[in-house]
Amino acid sequence: MKIITVLPHLLLVAATGYLGFAARGLLPPQVTSSSLQEIPPFELFYVPRSFSEVEQARAQLHALSSQFLYRQYLERLHLLQARRSRNEPEPPPGQRFPQSIQALEQSLEEFRGTGEELTLTHALLSLLRQEQLADRWLDAYLDMLYHHPTADLVGQEAKHALTLARSANREEELFEAFRHVSNIPFDFVAKRFVLLALGGGALAGVSPPSPSLP
């Protein structure tokens, strides 16, 4: 049972790793032409952990989002291979995977309110970072922050958000969002990271709100 439970995660990790190898031209042709051509069936991603109908519905949603992410990884991998087989020059960052970015952005709206947004947002942020699309990265980050201000991912990406906000001239917009997080009247991990970012003097004229953390 434990092996079955982690299969969806292993599939996503494997696809991500293959994509990274393909981008560097290191993946053997026989791997991509056989074992990665087909998307695993829905049943392989669906891992019900309870007889509860609610829990089963959640497991189905998680399976759908996992299968979707796996499909996106494979499509990007196949696109890289097709370009290489035709000896096409690699497009510059920001123009390599526009359809995949659009699909991820659309999926966030389709999965809104299901509990799967954070998984999809994490994948979108990773791709936008890779493609060096600062404004769209900040849009996705702020959307996550306002919908899920207590999510760990908000804190984990706070430092990078500051860097991109500075480069995109969107500092005040980001700090308004950080104030929203810091004003939530209880402690949580993401808030601690946001307060550390504010207290680090990353942007002039803003100090960490009270109460300060130990």
Phi, psi and omega per residue, in radians:
M1 nan -0.719 -3.140
K2 -1.096 -0.660 3.132
I3 -1.129 -0.753 3.133
I4 -1.089 -0.679 -3.089
T5 -1.081 -0.648 -3.074
V6 -1.576 -0.053 -3.101
L7 -0.992 -0.825 3.133
P8 -0.989 -0.703 -3.137
H9 -1.187 -0.688 3.118
L10 -1.133 -0.651 3.119
L11 -1.104 -0.757 -3.139
L12 -1.173 -0.725 3.114
V13 -1.096 -0.736 -3.138
A14 -1.102 -0.758 -3.134
A15 -1.118 -0.713 3.126
T16 -1.102 -0.754 3.136
G17 -1.116 -0.747 3.112
Y18 -1.076 -0.683 3.138
L19 -1.109 -0.731 3.109
G20 -1.106 -0.727 3.092
F21 -1.121 -0.742 -3.118
A22 -1.109 -0.665 -3.131
A23 -1.087 -0.452 3.141
R24 -1.759 0.080 3.105
G25 1.247 0.470 -3.053
L26 -1.863 -0.016 -3.069
L27 -1.522 2.205 3.127
P28 -1.045 2.415 -3.108
P29 -0.989 -0.638 -3.064
Q30 -1.160 -0.425 3.131
V31 -1.232 -0.857 -3.057
T32 -1.309 -0.449 -3.096
S33 -1.438 -0.169 -3.103
S34 -2.168 -1.234 -2.937
S35 -1.282 -0.319 -3.103
L36 -1.904 0.225 -3.093
Q37 -1.383 -0.517 -3.040
E38 -1.945 2.486 3.081
I39 -1.433 2.264 3.131
P40 -1.011 2.625 -3.117
P41 -1.149 2.765 -3.132
F42 -0.935 -0.678 -3.067
E43 -1.047 -0.473 -3.136
L44 -1.278 -0.431 3.116
F45 -1.595 -0.347 -3.045
Y46 -1.504 1.982 -3.107
V47 -2.219 1.463 3.116
P48 -1.175 2.361 -3.113
R49 -1.957 0.084 -3.076
S50 -2.771 2.780 3.045
F51 -1.468 -0.092 3.111
S52 -1.105 2.328 3.129
E53 -1.114 -0.624 3.126
V54 -1.135 -0.814 3.138
E55 -1.141 -0.637 3.101
Q56 -1.154 -0.657 3.094
A57 -1.132 -0.703 3.091
R58 -1.112 -0.715 3.117
A59 -1.111 -0.647 3.111
Q60 -1.151 -0.728 3.103
L61 -1.112 -0.721 3.116
H62 -1.121 -0.686 3.112
A63 -1.125 -0.712 3.124
L64 -1.098 -0.778 -3.130
S65 -1.198 -0.656 3.123
S66 -1.150 -0.756 3.122
Q67 -1.127 -0.677 3.101
F68 -1.075 -0.806 -3.141
L69 -1.111 -0.711 3.114
Y70 -1.079 -0.730 3.124
R71 -1.087 -0.707 -3.142
Q72 -1.132 -0.719 3.095
Y73 -1.052 -0.792 -3.120
L74 -1.142 -0.697 -3.139
E75 -1.106 -0.667 3.105
R76 -1.207 -0.683 3.100
L77 -1.069 -0.824 -3.125
H78 -1.144 -0.606 3.099
L79 -1.125 -0.739 3.087
L80 -1.059 -0.752 -3.132
Q81 -1.133 -0.730 -3.120
A82 -1.099 -0.732 3.119
R83 -1.106 -0.709 -3.111
R84 -1.206 -0.675 -3.132
S85 -1.170 -0.473 3.109
R86 -1.631 0.067 -3.117
N87 0.995 0.650 3.103
E88 -1.441 2.513 3.058
P89 -1.160 2.519 3.132
E90 -1.218 2.201 3.087
P91 -1.073 2.738 3.110
P92 -1.217 2.788 3.083
P93 -0.934 2.419 -3.091
G94 1.727 -0.288 -3.131
Q95 -2.160 0.184 -3.065
R96 -1.494 -0.674 -3.045
F97 -2.353 0.940 -3.091
P98 -1.093 -0.634 -3.127
Q99 -1.207 -0.646 3.118
S100 -1.168 -0.716 3.100
I101 -1.088 -0.792 3.136
Q102 -1.087 -0.710 3.133
A103 -1.121 -0.710 3.115
L104 -1.155 -0.731 3.115
E105 -1.099 -0.712 3.116
Q106 -1.180 -0.648 -3.124
S107 -1.108 -0.572 3.117
L108 -1.052 -0.690 3.108
E109 -1.233 -0.682 -3.122
E110 -1.182 -0.568 -3.124
F111 -1.710 0.160 -3.114
R112 -1.013 2.249 3.098
G113 1.469 0.085 -3.109
T114 -1.707 -0.194 -3.062
G115 1.621 -0.040 -3.127
E116 -1.748 -0.032 -3.059
E117 -1.051 -0.649 -3.051
L118 -1.201 -0.664 3.080
T119 -1.097 -0.778 3.140
L120 -1.200 -0.676 3.112
T121 -1.109 -0.712 3.113
H122 -1.024 -0.782 3.125
A123 -1.126 -0.718 -3.142
L124 -1.144 -0.786 3.128
L125 -1.061 -0.693 3.135
S126 -1.105 -0.741 -3.132
L127 -1.219 -0.728 3.127
L128 -1.148 -0.610 3.068
R129 -1.134 -0.787 3.123
Q130 -1.056 -0.656 -3.112
E131 -1.519 0.005 3.053
Q132 1.043 0.690 3.131
L133 -1.774 1.475 -2.994
A134 -1.082 -0.823 -3.080
D135 -1.126 -0.772 -3.138
R136 -1.218 -0.558 3.055
W137 -1.094 -0.813 3.140
L138 -1.124 -0.664 3.097
D139 -1.041 -0.791 -3.132
A140 -1.173 -0.692 3.138
Y141 -1.130 -0.799 -3.126
L142 -1.164 -0.647 3.077
D143 -1.055 -0.773 3.093
M144 -1.100 -0.791 -3.071
L145 -1.033 -0.786 -3.090
Y146 -1.312 -0.486 3.105
H147 -1.497 -0.535 -3.098
H148 -2.403 1.138 -3.029
P149 -1.094 -0.388 -3.118
T150 -1.667 0.048 -3.104
A151 -1.168 2.450 3.118
D152 -0.996 -0.610 -3.098
L153 -1.075 -0.523 3.077
V154 -1.045 -0.781 3.126
G155 -1.276 -0.696 -3.116
Q156 -1.072 -0.562 -3.097
E157 -1.765 0.103 -3.063
A158 -1.079 -0.758 -3.117
K159 -1.120 -0.769 3.119
H160 -1.143 -0.637 3.103
A161 -1.055 -0.690 3.109
L162 -1.094 -0.748 3.137
T163 -1.082 -0.803 -3.119
L164 -1.229 -0.630 3.119
A165 -1.083 -0.666 3.107
R166 -1.137 -0.780 -3.091
S167 -1.233 -0.498 -3.101
A168 -1.689 0.072 -3.137
N169 1.021 0.764 3.130
R170 -2.201 0.600 -3.058
E171 -1.089 -0.858 -3.075
E172 -1.130 -0.645 3.097
E173 -1.065 -0.739 3.131
L174 -1.207 -0.707 -3.119
F175 -1.191 -0.520 3.023
E176 -1.105 -0.693 3.093
A177 -1.178 -0.713 3.109
F178 -1.119 -0.632 3.075
R179 -1.089 -0.656 3.102
H180 -1.041 -0.762 3.124
V181 -1.188 -0.783 -3.048
S182 -1.194 -0.381 -3.127
N183 -1.498 -0.084 3.068
I184 -1.189 2.176 -2.913
P185 -1.427 0.716 2.968
F186 -2.705 2.856 -3.037
D187 -1.563 2.481 3.024
F188 -2.759 2.850 -2.974
V189 -1.042 -0.812 -3.103
A190 -1.061 -0.655 3.129
K191 -1.100 -0.666 3.133
R192 -1.103 -0.745 3.122
F193 -1.153 -0.688 3.122
V194 -1.133 -0.758 3.124
L195 -1.134 -0.655 3.079
L196 -1.101 -0.703 3.119
A197 -1.125 -0.763 3.125
L198 -1.142 -0.738 -3.101
G199 -1.275 -0.269 -3.133
G200 -1.363 0.007 3.127
G201 1.221 0.494 -3.095
A202 -1.119 -0.569 3.112
L203 -2.246 2.311 -3.021
A204 -1.141 2.544 2.995
G205 1.476 0.067 -3.134
V206 -2.147 2.257 3.123
S207 -2.043 2.744 -3.118
P208 -1.133 2.383 3.133
P209 -1.166 2.816 3.052
S210 -1.494 2.677 -0.095
P211 -1.411 2.602 3.121
S212 -1.334 2.667 -3.123
L213 -1.532 2.656 3.135
P214 -1.171 nan nan
